[in-house]
């Protein structure tokens, strides 16, 4: 099992790590840690997969006729 410091580190940095927002030295240190800590690596993979799944779920194309209906409605309701 991962020690508390690993969990704390992963929770604090997972988002920035996955999004590539950490400075180069911190990324290197975290990459080195992940290379020998399977629990933290699993956490980061799960975090990355969850983020990807959520983004993919939100990518929905609205049919053109639906968009037209909404725009027509807004044109009628919004003050000009």
Residue, then its C-alpha position, 0 to 999 in steps of 0.5 A: x500500500x502507498x504511504x500517506x505521503x504518496x496519496x497526499x502528493x498524488x491528490x495535490x498534483x494529479x490534475x497538474x501532472x496529467x495536464x502537464x502544468x508542473x515545472x520540469x523539475x517537479x515532473x521529473x521527480x514525479x515521473x521518477x516516483x511513478x516509475x517505482x510506485x505502482x500504486x501511485x502510477x495506478x492512481x494517475x492512470x485512473x485519474x487520466x482515464x476518468x478525465x478523458x471519459x468525462x471529456x468524451x461524454x461531454x462531446x455531443x454534437x447538437x443536431x442542426x435542427x435543434x440548434x436552429x430551434x434554440x436560436x429562433x427561440x432566443x431571437x424571439x425572447x431576448x430583447x433587441 
